[in-house]
Amino acid sequence: MNVKTTISLPDHVLHYAERLVEEGRYTSLDSVVAAGIEDMMRNHESKTDDPLTGMADELRRRMALPRDQWVAWDGDAMIERITRKSAEDRGR
């Protein structure tokens, strides 16, 4: 169900939305606004303050990288580098 409403937009936002319609990327100003709000809803829902969810998202992002961009795990040497970097960062 669609509900009619009135909104006010800054000139530069309105001109951009009108250009998107003129270019045929959207059928109307209504669809531009609706698409923008739906995008914000998706982005907001996908973000969470849960650190485990954030970590899982980051792991999935990194797993999607090509193999040649992965950082090799070399056990103790990796732990030493992380410890050294952490100490350097705290010293700044």
N, C-alpha and C positions, 0 to 999 in steps of 0.2 A: 504494500500500500504506500503510495506517495502522499506526502503532506506538503502543502504549499506554505512557504515561509518567505520572509524578506530578509536579506542580509546586506550589509554594507561592506564594500571592499576598497582597499586603497587603489588609486588609479593604476599604479604599475602592475598590481595583481590582476585587475580587471582586464587591462590591455593584453597581458600575457594569456589569460584564459580565452579572450576573444581570438587571439592569434591561433591558439590551439584548435579552436572550432573552425576558423577560416582555412587552416591547413588540412582539415578533415580528420584530425587525430581524435576528435570527440564530436559527438553529434549536437551538443548544446552546452551552454554554460552550466546548466544543471548537472550534466554528466561530468564536467570537469571538476566541479565542487564535490560531487559524490565520490569520484575516483580519488580525489585528494584526501577526503575524510576516511575512506575505506583503507587507503594506504597507511594513514596514521594509526588507524585501529589495529591493522596487522602488525605494524612496528611496535606499538605499545604492548600488545598481547604477547609478542615474542620476547620482549625484554622482561627480565625479572630481577629482583634483588637477591634471589637465591644463588649463592656462590657456586653450588654444585651444578646447577643448570647452566650458569655461565661457563664453568669449566668444561662441561660436556659439549657446549656449543663450540668452544675454542678447540677442543680435541677433534670434533667433526670437521671444523674448518681446516685444521692442519692435516688431517688424514686425506682431505681432498686435494692437497698439493701434490704435484708430481714427485715421484720418488727421489729425483735428483735434488730436490729442495729440502728433503728431510735432514734433520741433524742426527748423526749417528750416535748411538749410546755407547760410550766407552767406559762405563762403570765409574771407578774411583776418580779418573781424570775429569770426568764430567762434574762430579760432586765437588772436586777441588776448584774447578772454574766457577761454578755457581757460588760457592762459599766466598771465593776471592772477590767476585763481582758484587756480591751482597755487601761485603765489608767496605768495598770502595764506594758504593752508593750511600752507605750510612755515613761515611766520612765527608761527604760533600755538604 
